[in-house]
């Protein structure tokens, strides 16, 4: 792989790694600050990195890979796919946890409302 394409490919893989690390798969809602902005920030950063990575992928694949690049690119694409699957699974888990928190809050609000209306 030519030096410029190698640098571009390594940047794509680095961005993929950054996205994966930012997701912190062992974190749950209990670990997230009550401050809504701090809870959103990692996902906003991940979204920004994904946008940057997508542009680099478009640029990289605008040129058809040569035969000598195929093996390295194939391994990288597998890594990207696996990372993206794990990131999507983690995002879905976080979405379910958020829905559960909102559900509890809604139930609590109904109980307070019912109690207040009863008096």
Rosetta blueprint (number, residue, H / E / L):
1 X L
2 X L
3 X H
4 X H
5 X H
6 X H
7 X H
8 X H
9 X H
10 X H
11 X H
12 X H
13 X H
14 X H
15 X H
16 X H
17 X H
18 X H
19 X H
20 X H
21 X H
22 X H
23 X H
24 X L
25 X L
26 X L
27 X L
28 X L
29 X H
30 X H
31 X H
32 X L
33 X L
34 X L
35 X L
36 X H
37 X H
38 X H
39 X H
40 X H
41 X H
42 X H
43 X H
44 X H
45 X H
46 X H
47 X H
48 X H
49 X H
50 X H
51 X H
52 X H
53 X H
54 X H
55 X H
56 X H
57 X H
58 X H
59 X H
60 X H
61 X L
62 X L
63 X L
64 X L
65 X L
66 X L
67 X L
68 X L
69 X L
70 X H
71 X H
72 X H
73 X H
74 X H
75 X H
76 X H
77 X H
78 X H
79 X H
80 X H
81 X H
82 X H
83 X H
84 X H
85 X H
86 X H
87 X H
88 X H
89 X H
90 X H
91 X H
92 X H
93 X H
94 X H
95 X H
96 X H
97 X H
98 X H
99 X H
100 X H
101 X H
102 X H
103 X H
104 X H
105 X H
106 X H
107 X H
108 X H
109 X H
110 X H
111 X H
112 X H
113 X H
114 X H
115 X H
116 X H
117 X H
118 X H
119 X L
